[in-house]
Amino acid sequence: MTAQPIDHHGDAHDPDAILAALPERYHEAFLADYRAAMQAAMHHTWQWQQLTQTLHLWHLRSVAYSAPGYEQARAEAAAGIADVPAEQVIPGWAELVATHGRTA
């Protein structure tokens, strides 16, 4: 048995995995942020945390941006269309309605 490094982040900090998960329209923005963070970390070791943070944030974005319905929800939000039921946004909505005797 050989010792293997522990990978706490999996693909979350893998630039290739992030790039593969991102829709193509976001590739240039990711690469620009990644390259800037890499350059900063190369010149100042204390900025290594910024690189890991950049990769983590872009991993989260890749999950959101590639989710089914994301582009439609984004377009609706930009157009000011609010079509999210209150019970999905406001915790305890059903209890509030029952307490105040109003219908949703």
C-alpha positions in Angstrom: 0.0 0.0 0.0 1.3 3.5 -0.9 0.3 6.8 0.6 -1.7 9.0 -1.6 -2.4 12.7 -1.1 -5.8 13.6 0.2 -7.8 15.7 -2.3 -10.3 17.6 -0.2 -11.7 19.5 -3.1 -12.0 16.9 -5.9 -12.7 18.6 -9.2 -13.6 21.9 -7.4 -10.0 23.2 -7.8 -9.2 21.5 -11.1 -9.2 24.1 -13.9 -9.7 21.5 -16.6 -12.8 20.1 -14.9 -14.2 23.6 -14.3 -13.6 24.6 -17.9 -15.2 21.3 -19.1 -18.3 22.0 -16.9 -18.7 25.6 -17.9 -20.9 26.5 -20.9 -18.6 27.9 -23.6 -19.8 31.5 -23.3 -18.1 31.6 -19.9 -14.7 30.1 -20.9 -12.9 33.4 -21.6 -14.0 35.0 -18.3 -12.9 32.0 -16.4 -9.5 31.8 -18.1 -8.9 35.5 -17.5 -9.7 35.2 -13.8 -7.7 32.0 -13.5 -4.6 33.5 -15.3 -4.7 36.6 -13.2 -4.9 34.6 -10.0 -2.1 32.3 -11.1 0.1 35.3 -11.9 -0.5 36.9 -8.6 0.2 33.6 -6.8 3.4 33.1 -8.8 4.8 36.5 -7.6 3.4 36.6 -4.1 3.0 33.4 -2.2 0.6 35.0 0.2 -1.9 35.2 -2.7 -2.1 31.5 -3.1 -5.4 31.7 -1.1 -6.8 34.0 -3.8 -6.1 31.3 -6.5 -7.9 28.6 -4.5 -10.8 31.0 -3.9 -11.0 31.9 -7.6 -11.1 28.2 -8.5 -13.7 27.5 -5.8 -16.0 30.3 -7.0 -15.7 29.3 -10.6 -16.5 25.7 -9.7 -19.7 27.0 -8.0 -20.5 29.1 -11.0 -19.9 26.1 -13.3 -22.5 24.1 -11.3 -25.0 27.0 -11.5 -24.4 28.0 -15.1 -24.7 24.4 -16.4 -27.9 23.7 -14.5 -30.9 23.0 -16.6 -33.1 26.1 -16.8 -30.3 28.5 -15.7 -30.2 30.5 -18.9 -34.0 30.9 -19.0 -34.1 31.9 -15.3 -31.3 34.4 -16.0 -33.1 35.9 -18.9 -36.4 36.2 -17.0 -34.6 37.8 -14.1 -33.0 40.3 -16.4 -36.4 41.1 -18.0 -37.9 41.5 -14.5 -40.2 38.5 -14.8 -40.8 37.1 -11.3 -42.4 33.7 -11.6 -41.2 32.0 -8.4 -43.9 30.9 -6.0 -43.6 32.6 -2.6 -43.4 29.2 -0.8 -40.1 28.5 -2.6 -38.6 31.8 -1.5 -40.1 32.7 1.9 -39.5 30.2 4.7 -42.8 29.4 6.5 -45.0 31.0 3.8 -47.8 28.5 4.4 -47.9 29.3 8.1 -47.9 33.0 7.4 -50.8 32.6 5.0 -52.7 30.5 7.5 -52.0 32.9 10.4 -53.2 35.9 8.5 -56.1 34.2 6.8 -55.1 35.2 3.3 -54.6 33.1 0.2 -51.4 33.0 -1.9 
